[in-house]
Amino acid sequence: MSIEIPSRAELGEILNKAKRIAVVGLSDNPAKTSYMVSEVMQKAGYEIIPVNPTIKEALGVKAVPSLKDIEGHIDIVNVFRRSEQLMEVAREFAQVDADVYWSQLGLANEEAYNFLKEKGYTVVMDRCIKVEYALTR
């Protein structure tokens, strides 16, 4: 089984419906891709929740150490972790109230993909959420 990406129309629907994005691996360094991408999404009106045990806050929002520390529903979990760490994040994702698992451009893991698809989740891998947002406006 290979990784299938939702169509651009489907990605647009996901982004139109979403309000809260938990960003796993969000850095507090403005020069890092995770910060730049999340800042654009925050300015576009999304609530960004930094998930990183090594920082206090990012983009003016208090960071949480893990997805399990987020109260309430999460629309998208956007992952900025190395491909070999995606399965670990997928296991945690499956334990929280979240709709879409989204790993950033260049990041994919077939084991994590299959694990989440078998549980019925929507999975997006190897796509930049900021680029998809811009392309679906």
FENZIFEN-V888198 format. One record per run of one state. SS is the DSSP state (~ for helix, > for strand, _ for the rest). FROM is the first residue (numbers start at 1). TO is the last residue. If there is no record, write none. Layout:
BEGIN
SS;FROM;TO
SS;FROM;TO
END
This chain:
BEGIN
_;1;7
~;8;17
_;18;19
>;20;24
_;25;32
~;33;43
_;44;46
>;47;51
_;52;56
>;57;58
_;59;60
>;61;62
_;63;63
>;64;64
_;65;66
~;67;69
_;70;73
>;74;79
_;80;82
~;83;93
_;94;97
>;98;103
_;104;109
~;110;118
_;119;121
>;122;124
_;125;128
~;129;135
_;136;137
END
